[in-house]
Each structure stands twice: as C-alpha cells, then as structure tokens.
Amino acid sequence: MPARAGEAVIETARDAVAGPIEHLLLARIACEGGATRADLTRDAGALLQHKLSPAEVRAAIESGTAALVQLGLANETRGRLTATATGLQAAATFTETGATTFTDWDQVRDMALVAKALGLGKEPASRKKSLARPEGLRTAILQKTYGLKGKKNIPDAKLRAQLALVALERAFGNKIKAGFTKGSGLPSKAARTLAGQLAASPREFATDAKLIAQLAADAAGAAQTDPDVVRLALLRRMMTALLDAAPPIAKPAAAPVPPARLVEKAANDTKPAKGPPPRPGLEDFAAAVKRAAARSAHGWPAKAFISHVWDHVRVEQEIWALSEIEFKIMLTEAHRRGAVALVTADLKNKDLRQDIERSATPDRNTIWHYVRIED
C-alpha cells in the first residue's frame, strides 16, 4: 500500500509538470539565483491572479513546486528552489529561448514570455529584445493583431498609415483592398482620425504615439496604455489560453499550444453581442452616394455638398454604422477608383462658408467639397 501511494505521488507529479502552471513556475525558478515561494507568489502568481483566487494560487505553487522536485527538475535548499540541468532544458523549451542559461526574471518575462504570447517565440533574439521597449512592444502587438508587414522598428507615421488602411478596408467591410501609391497617402491628421476608428472607443487622437499606444492596449485587453500593464494583460491572456487548453490529465508530451488571440472581433465593432454591422462594398457605397447627391444637387454641372450627401447617407444607410470620418475617407477612395467624382469649391464664396467648412474632405494635397453629378 505505501509503495502504491508513493507511485501515485510520483505519477501525479509527472502529470502536473506538463501543466502550464508548473511550466511557469519552472521558468521563474530557472532564473539566476533561483526563487523562494515568496518570489513565485509575487512573480509567477501575478500572471495567475485573474484566473485563481489567492488561496488557489498558493495551493498551485505548493503542489507545482513539489512536482518539480519529485521529477528532478528542481532542487530545494533552505526554502530556495533552483533548476537542475534537466529543469533548465525544460524551461528553455517552454520559454522558446533555445538557451539553458537564464538571467533575471524581468528579461525572461518581458522578452521570452511576451514573445511566446505573441507567437514570436521562434523569432531571433534581437526581435525579442525589442519587446522590452514600449515602442517595440506596441509595434509587435499591432503587427500581430492587424497582420501588418514591416520590421520591428517602424516609424510611428508609417504605422499610422498602415492602420488607416486597415480602418478603410474595414469600413468597406473588407470588400476592397485599399492601398496608396508612394507619396499619395492620406494627410496625417485624416489618417490618424481614421485609424482612431479601430479603437475600442473610437475617437480622435492628438498624436500618432497616443493612437498607437491605445490601439496596442485595446488589442492586448489592457485597461491602461502603460507598457507594464499591457505586458501583464498579454501574459495573463496567454496563461488563460494555456490553462483552458490543458487536458484534465496532462501528459509530458503534450502538443504545443498556439499563442493567445489578441483580437476576437472587429476592433470597430461596438456591439459584439449582435455582431459587426454590415458594411458596403465599393459599388453599393458609390450608388448610395450618387443617389444622395442627386437629391441635393445644384448648379451646372450639377454637384452636391459632401456634408449634404453625408446627412442623407447616414440616415438612409444607418445600418452601415459609418462615422463621418469613415464616410469621407471612403469617399476619397471611391474617387480614386473612379466610382464617384469629387470637385473643389470656390473658397471666396462667403455665403456658403458653413457648407464649405462642413464638407471639407482632405485628400493628399487637395481638399474636396462637392460630389459631382455625372450624366
């Protein structure tokens, strides 16, 4: 009976070590100097507190460390746990570092584990190192979330332009592939305003840096834009995914778990329970614009103020849930593609100043005011 009981303890430990909590503990223990249970509660426990109660965290750490010692992956001396050679190899596998030497926990957490959370575990060390910087972290999150291309060090202006294109494509319901030729991109303010529609709470941002910080925080599920808060949100989401994916009885040879998803819904969908609003394709959008323009057209050749067209479209096509900035940027894209025709106004006409100001739609080096009615 005692022998069977001992076998049961060892078997339980073998099962437990394959679990995500034990792997997390081992990653912390493998750092230089090892870790006490207080260290594990403070560092590893911070990534579990959203999922487990304080009592459950303490119990998980106690059972997890016992399993690691039983398996020979860790040693304990005077209350301090250190990783064995086998434990270092196991920690390297979990953190996807490919190295068996670990420095301090901050580096392991902010670079290796964040890279794992973003699905960048196989990237070079230089790529992971950039995640320790706020700019590198935010860029990586947005590249992963929106499928953006580019290197790890992308200027804010270029990142903003890429995000504006994503917002434009989403405004069209992803039914077109938007793109600007070199030198023909949107003005910075217009692009920033359009990209701001991707935020969980769409709004205008004063600078590109504030836009990027907020979109990265939204994508990570963080309540604040502070880099430490964003990292914690990423790591907690990763641990949630690992815990949810772990089988009831874990096995040492468990298949690797894909990284946690950053975005589960369209970023500009404010009603997730009902699904995203239907968005028009280019032809449907252009047809609606032309119908609305025909109702308020004047002069010769006939033309309608963009603001008047917008007033009609937002009411008649309420189901599209377009914002004014989305409408105006979609309008310029439709003009570029020849689907509608835009013209400028005579700025000297003071009688129409209010309509001219409301209709102003920036596009590269031009500001449009009218939709022209073509025969």
Order of alpha helices (4+ residues) and beta strands (2+ residues): alpha-alpha-beta-alpha-alpha-beta-beta-alpha-alpha-alpha-alpha-alpha-alpha-alpha-alpha-alpha-beta-alpha-alpha-beta-alpha-beta-beta-beta
